[in-house]
Amino acid sequence: MPRYEFRCRTCDDTFLVSRPMAESSAPADCPAGHSDTVKLLSAVAVGGTGSAPAPSGGGGGCCGGGGCC
Ligand SMILES: [Zn+2]
């Protein structure tokens, strides 16, 4: 199951959430219970394959002009 890294804007902590890809864009509360979190795009660690997995579908943001495509 892929893991997604979130950052809490309240306590500035980062944490990982394991969830199905279909729920990747769902909000996540930080371990301290804050709901003001943002999902970071960097840590999508499925593990194993060695080749970078293409972030398909998801919540967009990749091809929005970041030069990653
Ligand atoms: Zn927090």
N, CA, C, O and the ligand as a Tripos MOL2 file, in Angstrom:
@<TRIPOS>MOLECULE
protein
  277   275    70     0     0
PROTEIN
NO_CHARGES

@<TRIPOS>ATOM
      1 N           0.8520   -1.1970    0.0000 N.3       1 MET1
      2 CA          0.0000    0.0000    0.0000 C.3       1 MET1
      3 C           0.8850    1.2440    0.0000 C.2       1 MET1
      4 O           1.8080    1.3350    0.8100 O.2       1 MET1
      5 N           0.6340    2.1710   -0.8600 N.am      2 PRO2
      6 CA          1.4880    3.3720   -0.9140 C.3       2 PRO2
      7 C           1.3560    4.2060    0.3430 C.2       2 PRO2
      8 O           0.3240    4.2290    1.0140 O.2       2 PRO2
      9 N           2.4420    4.8850    0.6270 N.am      3 ARG3
     10 CA          2.4410    5.7720    1.7840 C.3       3 ARG3
     11 C           2.5460    7.2070    1.3080 C.2       3 ARG3
     12 O           3.2640    7.5140    0.3570 O.2       3 ARG3
     13 N           1.8340    8.0570    1.9700 N.am      4 TYR4
     14 CA          1.8130    9.4570    1.5930 C.3       4 TYR4
     15 C           2.2800   10.2960    2.7760 C.2       4 TYR4
     16 O           1.8990   10.0610    3.9230 O.2       4 TYR4
     17 N           3.1030   11.2650    2.4690 N.am      5 GLU5
     18 CA          3.6150   12.1180    3.5230 C.3       5 GLU5
     19 C           2.7600   13.3750    3.6350 C.2       5 GLU5
     20 O           2.4690   14.0450    2.6440 O.2       5 GLU5
     21 N           2.3760   13.6660    4.8420 N.am      6 PHE6
     22 CA          1.5930   14.8660    5.1080 C.3       6 PHE6
     23 C           2.3870   15.7750    6.0250 C.2       6 PHE6
     24 O           3.2700   15.3330    6.7600 O.2       6 PHE6
     25 N           2.0590   17.0350    5.9680 N.am      7 ARG7
     26 CA          2.6470   17.9820    6.9050 C.3       7 ARG7
     27 C           1.5380   18.7480    7.5850 C.2       7 ARG7
     28 O           0.5960   19.2190    6.9470 O.2       7 ARG7
     29 N           1.6690   18.8630    8.8990 N.am      8 CYS8
     30 CA          0.6850   19.6060    9.6730 C.3       8 CYS8
     31 C           1.1000   21.0630    9.7140 C.2       8 CYS8
     32 O           2.2350   21.3940   10.0570 O.2       8 CYS8
     33 N           0.1660   21.9260    9.3600 N.am      9 ARG9
     34 CA          0.4930   23.3490    9.3730 C.3       9 ARG9
     35 C           0.2950   23.9640   10.7560 C.2       9 ARG9
     36 O           0.6420   25.1220   10.9900 O.2       9 ARG9
     37 N          -0.2570   23.1880   11.6480 N.am     10 THR10
     38 CA         -0.4480   23.6990   13.0070 C.3      10 THR10
     39 C           0.7960   23.4860   13.8510 C.2      10 THR10
     40 O           1.2700   24.4130   14.5080 O.2      10 THR10
     41 N           1.3300   22.2620   13.8380 N.am     11 CYS11
     42 CA          2.5210   21.9900   14.6560 C.3      11 CYS11
     43 C           3.7580   21.7510   13.7900 C.2      11 CYS11
     44 O           4.8270   21.4310   14.3100 O.2      11 CYS11
     45 N           3.6160   21.9050   12.4680 N.am     12 ASP12
     46 CA          4.7400   21.8060   11.5470 C.3      12 ASP12
     47 C           5.4100   20.4360   11.6020 C.2      12 ASP12
     48 O           6.6090   20.3150   11.3470 O.2      12 ASP12
     49 N           4.6500   19.4290   11.9270 N.am     13 ASP13
     50 CA          5.1670   18.0670   11.9530 C.3      13 ASP13
     51 C           4.8630   17.3910   10.6210 C.2      13 ASP13
     52 O           3.9130   17.7490    9.9260 O.2      13 ASP13
     53 N           5.6820   16.4140   10.2860 N.am     14 THR14
     54 CA          5.3940   15.6160    9.1000 C.3      14 THR14
     55 C           5.1470   14.1810    9.5330 C.2      14 THR14
     56 O           5.7350   13.6910   10.4960 O.2      14 THR14
     57 N           4.2650   13.5230    8.7960 N.am     15 PHE15
     58 CA          3.9190   12.1560    9.1680 C.3      15 PHE15
     59 C           3.5050   11.4090    7.9140 C.2      15 PHE15
     60 O           3.1090   12.0040    6.9120 O.2      15 PHE15
     61 N           3.6070   10.0800    7.9960 N.am     16 LEU16
     62 CA          3.2660    9.2350    6.8640 C.3      16 LEU16
     63 C           1.9270    8.5520    7.1100 C.2      16 LEU16
     64 O           1.6080    8.1490    8.2290 O.2      16 LEU16
     65 N           1.1660    8.4340    6.0510 N.am     17 VAL17
     66 CA         -0.1210    7.7600    6.1220 C.3      17 VAL17
     67 C          -0.1450    6.6900    5.0460 C.2      17 VAL17
     68 O           0.0980    6.9740    3.8740 O.2      17 VAL17
     69 N          -0.4340    5.4690    5.4410 N.am     18 SER18
     70 CA         -0.6110    4.3910    4.4710 C.3      18 SER18
     71 C          -2.0880    4.2630    4.1500 C.2      18 SER18
     72 O          -2.9310    4.0940    5.0300 O.2      18 SER18
     73 N          -2.3680    4.3460    2.8710 N.am     19 ARG19
     74 CA         -3.7760    4.2890    2.4700 C.3      19 ARG19
     75 C          -3.8490    3.8630    1.0170 C.2      19 ARG19
     76 O          -2.8830    4.0010    0.2670 O.2      19 ARG19
     77 N          -4.9940    3.3470    0.6300 N.am     20 PRO20
     78 CA         -5.1470    2.9800   -0.7840 C.3      20 PRO20
     79 C          -5.0010    4.1950   -1.6780 C.2      20 PRO20
     80 O          -5.3110    5.3180   -1.2800 O.2      20 PRO20
     81 N          -4.5300    3.9590   -2.8800 N.am     21 MET21
     82 CA         -4.2990    5.0610   -3.7970 C.3      21 MET21
     83 C          -5.5900    5.8250   -4.0800 C.2      21 MET21
     84 O          -5.5660    7.0260   -4.3500 O.2      21 MET21
     85 N          -6.7160    5.1140   -4.0160 N.am     22 ALA22
     86 CA         -7.9910    5.7670   -4.2790 C.3      22 ALA22
     87 C          -8.3130    6.8230   -3.2420 C.2      22 ALA22
     88 O          -9.1250    7.7160   -3.4820 O.2      22 ALA22
     89 N          -7.6740    6.7180   -2.0880 N.am     23 GLU23
     90 CA         -7.9460    7.6720   -1.0150 C.3      23 GLU23
     91 C          -6.7790    8.6210   -0.8020 C.2      23 GLU23
     92 O          -6.6750    9.2730    0.2370 O.2      23 GLU23
     93 N          -5.8980    8.6930   -1.8010 N.am     24 SER24
     94 CA         -4.6680    9.4480   -1.6090 C.3      24 SER24
     95 C          -4.9270   10.9190   -1.3580 C.2      24 SER24
     96 O          -4.1320   11.5880   -0.6970 O.2      24 SER24
     97 N          -6.0200   11.4230   -1.8730 N.am     25 SER25
     98 CA         -6.2670   12.8580   -1.7380 C.3      25 SER25
     99 C          -7.1840   13.1710   -0.5700 C.2      25 SER25
    100 O          -7.5360   14.3300   -0.3500 O.2      25 SER25
    101 N          -7.5740   12.1490    0.1820 N.am     26 ALA26
    102 CA         -8.4250   12.4020    1.3370 C.3      26 ALA26
    103 C          -7.6230   13.1010    2.4280 C.2      26 ALA26
    104 O          -6.4190   12.8770    2.5580 O.2      26 ALA26
    105 N          -8.2760   13.9320    3.1970 N.am     27 PRO27
    106 CA         -7.5600   14.6280    4.2640 C.3      27 PRO27
    107 C          -7.1250   13.6720    5.3680 C.2      27 PRO27
    108 O          -7.7430   12.6300    5.5870 O.2      27 PRO27
    109 N          -6.0600   14.0440    6.0530 N.am     28 ALA28
    110 CA         -5.5580   13.2220    7.1470 C.3      28 ALA28
    111 C          -5.2430   14.1140    8.3340 C.2      28 ALA28
    112 O          -4.6650   15.1890    8.1780 O.2      28 ALA28
    113 N          -5.6170   13.6720    9.4940 N.am     29 ASP29
    114 CA         -5.2790   14.4210   10.6980 C.3      29 ASP29
    115 C          -3.8600   14.0800   11.1320 C.2      29 ASP29
    116 O          -3.4120   12.9450   10.9660 O.2      29 ASP29
    117 N          -3.1670   15.0380   11.6770 N.am     30 CYS30
    118 CA         -1.8260   14.7800   12.1640 C.3      30 CYS30
    119 C          -1.9010   13.9750   13.4660 C.2      30 CYS30
    120 O          -2.9540   13.9160   14.1010 O.2      30 CYS30
    121 N          -0.7780   13.3540   13.8610 N.am     31 PRO31
    122 CA         -0.8050   12.5280   15.0810 C.3      31 PRO31
    123 C          -1.2600   13.2960   16.3110 C.2      31 PRO31
    124 O          -1.7350   12.6960   17.2760 O.2      31 PRO31
    125 N          -1.1230   14.6020   16.2870 N.am     32 ALA32
    126 CA         -1.5520   15.3980   17.4310 C.3      32 ALA32
    127 C          -3.0230   15.7980   17.3230 C.2      32 ALA32
    128 O          -3.5680   16.4540   18.2100 O.2      32 ALA32
    129 N          -3.6500   15.3950   16.2260 N.am     33 GLY33
    130 CA         -5.0830   15.6280   16.1070 C.3      33 GLY33
    131 C          -5.4700   16.8610   15.3170 C.2      33 GLY33
    132 O          -6.6510   17.1970   15.2250 O.2      33 GLY33
    133 N          -4.4910   17.5330   14.7480 N.am     34 HIS34
    134 CA         -4.8230   18.7160   13.9480 C.3      34 HIS34
    135 C          -5.3120   18.3000   12.5660 C.2      34 HIS34
    136 O          -4.8530   17.3070   12.0010 O.2      34 HIS34
    137 N          -6.2290   19.0570   12.0460 N.am     35 SER35
    138 CA         -6.7700   18.7160   10.7290 C.3      35 SER35
    139 C          -6.2350   19.6310    9.6320 C.2      35 SER35
    140 O          -6.5500   19.4310    8.4590 O.2      35 SER35
    141 N          -5.4450   20.6130    9.9850 N.am     36 ASP36
    142 CA         -4.9220   21.5450    8.9890 C.3      36 ASP36
    143 C          -3.6330   20.9800    8.4150 C.2      36 ASP36
    144 O          -2.5370   21.4320    8.7460 O.2      36 ASP36
    145 N          -3.7840   19.9810    7.5470 N.am     37 THR37
    146 CA         -2.6220   19.3030    6.9930 C.3      37 THR37
    147 C          -2.5940   19.4460    5.4870 C.2      37 THR37
    148 O          -3.6200   19.6740    4.8450 O.2      37 THR37
    149 N          -1.4110   19.3080    4.9410 N.am     38 VAL38
    150 CA         -1.2420   19.3280    3.4950 C.3      38 VAL38
    151 C          -0.4810   18.0660    3.0930 C.2      38 VAL38
    152 O           0.4060   17.6050    3.8100 O.2      38 VAL38
    153 N          -0.8420   17.5200    1.9380 N.am     39 LYS39
    154 CA         -0.1720   16.3180    1.4540 C.3      39 LYS39
    155 C           1.0540   16.7250    0.6520 C.2      39 LYS39
    156 O           0.9810   17.5720   -0.2370 O.2      39 LYS39
    157 N           2.1700   16.1120    0.9800 N.am     40 LEU40
    158 CA          3.4010   16.3740    0.2500 C.3      40 LEU40
    159 C           3.5030   15.3950   -0.9080 C.2      40 LEU40
    160 O           3.0980   14.2370   -0.8020 O.2      40 LEU40
    161 N           4.0510   15.8800   -2.0120 N.am     41 LEU41
    162 CA          4.0950   15.0530   -3.2080 C.3      41 LEU41
    163 C           5.3380   14.1770   -3.2520 C.2      41 LEU41
    164 O           5.4440   13.2950   -4.1030 O.2      41 LEU41
    165 N           6.2760   14.4110   -2.3480 N.am     42 SER42
    166 CA          7.5820   13.7860   -2.5000 C.3      42 SER42
    167 C           7.5730   12.3050   -2.1370 C.2      42 SER42
    168 O           8.2050   11.5020   -2.8240 O.2      42 SER42
    169 N           6.8860   11.9360   -1.0950 N.am     43 ALA43
    170 CA          7.0450   10.6000   -0.5550 C.3      43 ALA43
    171 C           5.9080    9.6790   -0.9510 C.2      43 ALA43
    172 O           4.9890    9.4270   -0.1710 O.2      43 ALA43
    173 N           5.9840    9.1870   -2.1630 N.am     44 VAL44
    174 CA          5.0650    8.1280   -2.5390 C.3      44 VAL44
    175 C           5.9170    6.8780   -2.6880 C.2      44 VAL44
    176 O           6.4240    6.5880   -3.7710 O.2      44 VAL44
    177 N           6.0700    6.1560   -1.6160 N.am     45 ALA45
    178 CA          6.9930    5.0400   -1.5770 C.3      45 ALA45
    179 C           6.2390    3.7220   -1.6410 C.2      45 ALA45
    180 O           5.8000    3.1920   -0.6210 O.2      45 ALA45
    181 N           6.0990    3.2100   -2.8310 N.am     46 VAL46
    182 CA          5.4400    1.9210   -2.9680 C.3      46 VAL46
    183 C           6.4300    0.8120   -2.6550 C.2      46 VAL46
    184 O           6.0770   -0.2070   -2.0610 O.2      46 VAL46
    185 N           7.6540    1.0220   -3.0550 N.am     47 GLY47
    186 CA          8.7080    0.0920   -2.6940 C.3      47 GLY47
    187 C           8.8430   -1.0620   -3.6590 C.2      47 GLY47
    188 O           7.8470   -1.6120   -4.1300 O.2      47 GLY47
    189 N          10.0700   -1.4250   -3.9500 N.am     48 GLY48
    190 CA         10.3100   -2.6550   -4.6850 C.3      48 GLY48
    191 C          10.7530   -2.4970   -6.1180 C.2      48 GLY48
    192 O          11.7340   -3.1160   -6.5280 O.2      48 GLY48
    193 N          10.0670   -1.6940   -6.8840 N.am     49 THR49
    194 CA         10.2920   -1.7570   -8.3150 C.3      49 THR49
    195 C          11.5820   -1.0670   -8.7390 C.2      49 THR49
    196 O          12.1970   -1.4850   -9.7200 O.2      49 THR49
    197 N          12.0040   -0.0390   -8.0430 N.am     50 GLY50
    198 CA         13.2320    0.6270   -8.4180 C.3      50 GLY50
    199 C          13.0140    1.7260   -9.4370 C.2      50 GLY50
    200 O          13.7630    2.7030   -9.4530 O.2      50 GLY50
    201 N          12.0220    1.5940  -10.2770 N.am     51 SER51
    202 CA         11.7240    2.6670  -11.2050 C.3      51 SER51
    203 C          10.6950    3.5960  -10.5810 C.2      51 SER51
    204 O           9.8360    3.1720   -9.8070 O.2      51 SER51
    205 N          10.7990    4.8470  -10.9270 N.am     52 ALA52
    206 CA          9.9020    5.8180  -10.3170 C.3      52 ALA52
    207 C           8.4800    5.6020  -10.8070 C.2      52 ALA52
    208 O           8.2270    5.6110  -12.0120 O.2      52 ALA52
    209 N           7.5720    5.4120   -9.8990 N.am     53 PRO53
    210 CA          6.1740    5.2510  -10.3100 C.3      53 PRO53
    211 C           5.6000    6.5790  -10.7760 C.2      53 PRO53
    212 O           5.8300    7.6200  -10.1610 O.2      53 PRO53
    213 N           4.8610    6.5300  -11.8520 N.am     54 ALA54
    214 CA          4.2630    7.7520  -12.3570 C.3      54 ALA54
    215 C           3.0510    8.0970  -11.5130 C.2      54 ALA54
    216 O           2.1490    7.2770  -11.3400 O.2      54 ALA54
    217 N           3.0350    9.3010  -10.9940 N.am     55 PRO55
    218 CA          1.8500    9.7130  -10.2260 C.3      55 PRO55
    219 C           0.6710    9.9760  -11.1470 C.2      55 PRO55
    220 O           0.4930   11.0840  -11.6530 O.2      55 PRO55
    221 N          -0.1120    8.9650  -11.3500 N.am     56 SER56
    222 CA         -1.2080    9.0860  -12.3050 C.3      56 SER56
    223 C          -2.4910    9.4490  -11.5800 C.2      56 SER56
    224 O          -2.7050    9.0800  -10.4250 O.2      56 SER56
    225 N          -3.3190   10.1650  -12.2730 N.am     57 GLY57
    226 CA         -4.5970   10.5260  -11.6850 C.3      57 GLY57
    227 C          -4.4190   11.3570  -10.4390 C.2      57 GLY57
    228 O          -4.0530   12.5290  -10.5230 O.2      57 GLY57
    229 N          -4.6640   10.7850   -9.3120 N.am     58 GLY58
    230 CA         -4.4140   11.4420   -8.0590 C.3      58 GLY58
    231 C          -5.1280   12.7790   -7.9540 C.2      58 GLY58
    232 O          -6.3050   12.9040   -8.2930 O.2      58 GLY58
    233 N          -4.4090   13.7500   -7.4890 N.am     59 GLY59
    234 CA         -5.0370   15.0430   -7.3140 C.3      59 GLY59
    235 C          -4.4730   16.0940   -8.2400 C.2      59 GLY59
    236 O          -4.6070   17.2900   -7.9820 O.2      59 GLY59
    237 N          -3.8380   15.6570   -9.3230 N.am     60 GLY60
    238 CA         -3.2290   16.6110  -10.2220 C.3      60 GLY60
    239 C          -2.0840   17.3010   -9.5260 C.2      60 GLY60
    240 O          -1.5110   16.7460   -8.5890 O.2      60 GLY60
    241 N          -1.7420   18.4700   -9.9470 N.am     61 GLY61
    242 CA         -0.6750   19.2030   -9.3030 C.3      61 GLY61
    243 C           0.6820   18.8900   -9.8750 C.2      61 GLY61
    244 O           1.5860   19.7220   -9.8030 O.2      61 GLY61
    245 N           0.8530   17.7070  -10.4450 N.am     62 CYS62
    246 CA          2.1540   17.3710  -11.0030 C.3      62 CYS62
    247 C           2.3890   18.0900  -12.3030 C.2      62 CYS62
    248 O           3.4400   18.7010  -12.4980 O.2      62 CYS62
    249 N           1.4310   18.0260  -13.1900 N.am     63 CYS63
    250 CA          1.5990   18.5850  -14.5220 C.3      63 CYS63
    251 C           1.0560   20.0080  -14.5960 C.2      63 CYS63
    252 O           0.7560   20.5090  -15.6790 O.2      63 CYS63
    253 N           0.9340   20.6390  -13.4700 N.am     64 GLY64
    254 CA          0.3810   21.9820  -13.4840 C.3      64 GLY64
    255 C           1.4120   23.0600  -13.7390 C.2      64 GLY64
    256 O           1.1860   24.2190  -13.3900 O.2      64 GLY64
    257 N           2.5220   22.7130  -14.3310 N.am     65 GLY65
    258 CA          3.5140   23.7100  -14.6410 C.3      65 GLY65
    259 C           4.7810   23.5390  -13.8370 C.2      65 GLY65
    260 O           5.6530   24.4080  -13.8520 O.2      65 GLY65
    261 N           4.8910   22.4260  -13.1360 N.am     66 GLY66
    262 CA          6.0750   22.2080  -12.3140 C.3      66 GLY66
    263 C           7.2570   21.6940  -13.0900 C.2      66 GLY66
    264 O           8.3570   21.5930  -12.5470 O.2      66 GLY66
    265 N           7.0560   21.3700  -14.3390 N.am     67 GLY67
    266 CA          8.1660   20.9100  -15.1470 C.3      67 GLY67
    267 C           8.5540   19.4810  -14.8850 C.2      67 GLY67
    268 O           9.6890   19.0920  -15.1600 O.2      67 GLY67
    269 N           7.6510   18.6920  -14.3640 N.am     68 CYS68
    270 CA          7.9900   17.3080  -14.0350 C.3      68 CYS68
    271 C           7.6270   16.3680  -15.1580 C.2      68 CYS68
    272 O           7.9170   15.1750  -15.0720 O.2      68 CYS68
    273 N           6.9970   16.8680  -16.2160 N.am     69 CYS69
    274 CA          6.4910   15.9480  -17.2390 C.3      69 CYS69
    275 C           7.2810   16.1240  -18.5450 C.2      69 CYS69
    276 O           7.0070   15.4390  -19.5290 O.2      69 CYS69
    277 ZN         -0.3920   18.9090   14.1860 Zn       70 ZN70
@<TRIPOS>BOND
     1     1     2 1
     2     2     3 1
     3     3     4 2
     4     3     5 am
     5     5     6 1
     6     6     7 1
     7     7     8 2
     8     7     9 am
     9     9    10 1
    10    10    11 1
    11    11    12 2
    12    11    13 am
    13    13    14 1
    14    14    15 1
    15    15    16 2
    16    15    17 am
    17    17    18 1
    18    18    19 1
    19    19    20 2
    20    19    21 am
    21    21    22 1
    22    22    23 1
    23    23    24 2
    24    23    25 am
    25    25    26 1
    26    26    27 1
    27    27    28 2
    28    27    29 am
    29    29    30 1
    30    30    31 1
    31    31    32 2
    32    31    33 am
    33    33    34 1
    34    34    35 1
    35    35    36 2
    36    35    37 am
    37    37    38 1
    38    38    39 1
    39    39    40 2
    40    39    41 am
    41    41    42 1
    42    42    43 1
    43    43    44 2
    44    43    45 am
    45    45    46 1
    46    46    47 1
    47    47    48 2
    48    47    49 am
    49    49    50 1
    50    50    51 1
    51    51    52 2
    52    51    53 am
    53    53    54 1
    54    54    55 1
    55    55    56 2
    56    55    57 am
    57    57    58 1
    58    58    59 1
    59    59    60 2
    60    59    61 am
    61    61    62 1
    62    62    63 1
    63    63    64 2
    64    63    65 am
    65    65    66 1
    66    66    67 1
    67    67    68 2
    68    67    69 am
    69    69    70 1
    70    70    71 1
    71    71    72 2
    72    71    73 am
    73    73    74 1
    74    74    75 1
    75    75    76 2
    76    75    77 am
    77    77    78 1
    78    78    79 1
    79    79    80 2
    80    79    81 am
    81    81    82 1
    82    82    83 1
    83    83    84 2
    84    83    85 am
    85    85    86 1
    86    86    87 1
    87    87    88 2
    88    87    89 am
    89    89    90 1
    90    90    91 1
    91    91    92 2
    92    91    93 am
    93    93    94 1
    94    94    95 1
    95    95    96 2
    96    95    97 am
    97    97    98 1
    98    98    99 1
    99    99   100 2
   100    99   101 am
   101   101   102 1
   102   102   103 1
   103   103   104 2
   104   103   105 am
   105   105   106 1
   106   106   107 1
   107   107   108 2
   108   107   109 am
   109   109   110 1
   110   110   111 1
   111   111   112 2
   112   111   113 am
   113   113   114 1
   114   114   115 1
   115   115   116 2
   116   115   117 am
   117   117   118 1
   118   118   119 1
   119   119   120 2
   120   119   121 am
   121   121   122 1
   122   122   123 1
   123   123   124 2
   124   123   125 am
   125   125   126 1
   126   126   127 1
   127   127   128 2
   128   127   129 am
   129   129   130 1
   130   130   131 1
   131   131   132 2
   132   131   133 am
   133   133   134 1
   134   134   135 1
   135   135   136 2
   136   135   137 am
   137   137   138 1
   138   138   139 1
   139   139   140 2
   140   139   141 am
   141   141   142 1
   142   142   143 1
   143   143   144 2
   144   143   145 am
   145   145   146 1
   146   146   147 1
   147   147   148 2
   148   147   149 am
   149   149   150 1
   150   150   151 1
   151   151   152 2
   152   151   153 am
   153   153   154 1
   154   154   155 1
   155   155   156 2
   156   155   157 am
   157   157   158 1
   158   158   159 1
   159   159   160 2
   160   159   161 am
   161   161   162 1
   162   162   163 1
   163   163   164 2
   164   163   165 am
   165   165   166 1
   166   166   167 1
   167   167   168 2
   168   167   169 am
   169   169   170 1
   170   170   171 1
   171   171   172 2
   172   171   173 am
   173   173   174 1
   174   174   175 1
   175   175   176 2
   176   175   177 am
   177   177   178 1
   178   178   179 1
   179   179   180 2
   180   179   181 am
   181   181   182 1
   182   182   183 1
   183   183   184 2
   184   183   185 am
   185   185   186 1
   186   186   187 1
   187   187   188 2
   188   187   189 am
   189   189   190 1
   190   190   191 1
   191   191   192 2
   192   191   193 am
   193   193   194 1
   194   194   195 1
   195   195   196 2
   196   195   197 am
   197   197   198 1
   198   198   199 1
   199   199   200 2
   200   199   201 am
   201   201   202 1
   202   202   203 1
   203   203   204 2
   204   203   205 am
   205   205   206 1
   206   206   207 1
   207   207   208 2
   208   207   209 am
   209   209   210 1
   210   210   211 1
   211   211   212 2
   212   211   213 am
   213   213   214 1
   214   214   215 1
   215   215   216 2
   216   215   217 am
   217   217   218 1
   218   218   219 1
   219   219   220 2
   220   219   221 am
   221   221   222 1
   222   222   223 1
   223   223   224 2
   224   223   225 am
   225   225   226 1
   226   226   227 1
   227   227   228 2
   228   227   229 am
   229   229   230 1
   230   230   231 1
   231   231   232 2
   232   231   233 am
   233   233   234 1
   234   234   235 1
   235   235   236 2
   236   235   237 am
   237   237   238 1
   238   238   239 1
   239   239   240 2
   240   239   241 am
   241   241   242 1
   242   242   243 1
   243   243   244 2
   244   243   245 am
   245   245   246 1
   246   246   247 1
   247   247   248 2
   248   247   249 am
   249   249   250 1
   250   250   251 1
   251   251   252 2
   252   251   253 am
   253   253   254 1
   254   254   255 1
   255   255   256 2
   256   255   257 am
   257   257   258 1
   258   258   259 1
   259   259   260 2
   260   259   261 am
   261   261   262 1
   262   262   263 1
   263   263   264 2
   264   263   265 am
   265   265   266 1
   266   266   267 1
   267   267   268 2
   268   267   269 am
   269   269   270 1
   270   270   271 1
   271   271   272 2
   272   271   273 am
   273   273   274 1
   274   274   275 1
   275   275   276 2
@<TRIPOS>SUBSTRUCTURE
     1 MET1         2 RESIDUE 1 A MET
     2 PRO2         6 RESIDUE 1 A PRO
     3 ARG3        10 RESIDUE 1 A ARG
     4 TYR4        14 RESIDUE 1 A TYR
     5 GLU5        18 RESIDUE 1 A GLU
     6 PHE6        22 RESIDUE 1 A PHE
     7 ARG7        26 RESIDUE 1 A ARG
     8 CYS8        30 RESIDUE 1 A CYS
     9 ARG9        34 RESIDUE 1 A ARG
    10 THR10       38 RESIDUE 1 A THR
    11 CYS11       42 RESIDUE 1 A CYS
    12 ASP12       46 RESIDUE 1 A ASP
    13 ASP13       50 RESIDUE 1 A ASP
    14 THR14       54 RESIDUE 1 A THR
    15 PHE15       58 RESIDUE 1 A PHE
    16 LEU16       62 RESIDUE 1 A LEU
    17 VAL17       66 RESIDUE 1 A VAL
    18 SER18       70 RESIDUE 1 A SER
    19 ARG19       74 RESIDUE 1 A ARG
    20 PRO20       78 RESIDUE 1 A PRO
    21 MET21       82 RESIDUE 1 A MET
    22 ALA22       86 RESIDUE 1 A ALA
    23 GLU23       90 RESIDUE 1 A GLU
    24 SER24       94 RESIDUE 1 A SER
    25 SER25       98 RESIDUE 1 A SER
    26 ALA26      102 RESIDUE 1 A ALA
    27 PRO27      106 RESIDUE 1 A PRO
    28 ALA28      110 RESIDUE 1 A ALA
    29 ASP29      114 RESIDUE 1 A ASP
    30 CYS30      118 RESIDUE 1 A CYS
    31 PRO31      122 RESIDUE 1 A PRO
    32 ALA32      126 RESIDUE 1 A ALA
    33 GLY33      130 RESIDUE 1 A GLY
    34 HIS34      134 RESIDUE 1 A HIS
    35 SER35      138 RESIDUE 1 A SER
    36 ASP36      142 RESIDUE 1 A ASP
    37 THR37      146 RESIDUE 1 A THR
    38 VAL38      150 RESIDUE 1 A VAL
    39 LYS39      154 RESIDUE 1 A LYS
    40 LEU40      158 RESIDUE 1 A LEU
    41 LEU41      162 RESIDUE 1 A LEU
    42 SER42      166 RESIDUE 1 A SER
    43 ALA43      170 RESIDUE 1 A ALA
    44 VAL44      174 RESIDUE 1 A VAL
    45 ALA45      178 RESIDUE 1 A ALA
    46 VAL46      182 RESIDUE 1 A VAL
    47 GLY47      186 RESIDUE 1 A GLY
    48 GLY48      190 RESIDUE 1 A GLY
    49 THR49      194 RESIDUE 1 A THR
    50 GLY50      198 RESIDUE 1 A GLY
    51 SER51      202 RESIDUE 1 A SER
    52 ALA52      206 RESIDUE 1 A ALA
    53 PRO53      210 RESIDUE 1 A PRO
    54 ALA54      214 RESIDUE 1 A ALA
    55 PRO55      218 RESIDUE 1 A PRO
    56 SER56      222 RESIDUE 1 A SER
    57 GLY57      226 RESIDUE 1 A GLY
    58 GLY58      230 RESIDUE 1 A GLY
    59 GLY59      234 RESIDUE 1 A GLY
    60 GLY60      238 RESIDUE 1 A GLY
    61 GLY61      242 RESIDUE 1 A GLY
    62 CYS62      246 RESIDUE 1 A CYS
    63 CYS63      250 RESIDUE 1 A CYS
    64 GLY64      254 RESIDUE 1 A GLY
    65 GLY65      258 RESIDUE 1 A GLY
    66 GLY66      262 RESIDUE 1 A GLY
    67 GLY67      266 RESIDUE 1 A GLY
    68 CYS68      270 RESIDUE 1 A CYS
    69 CYS69      274 RESIDUE 1 A CYS
    70 ZN70       277 GROUP 0 **** ****
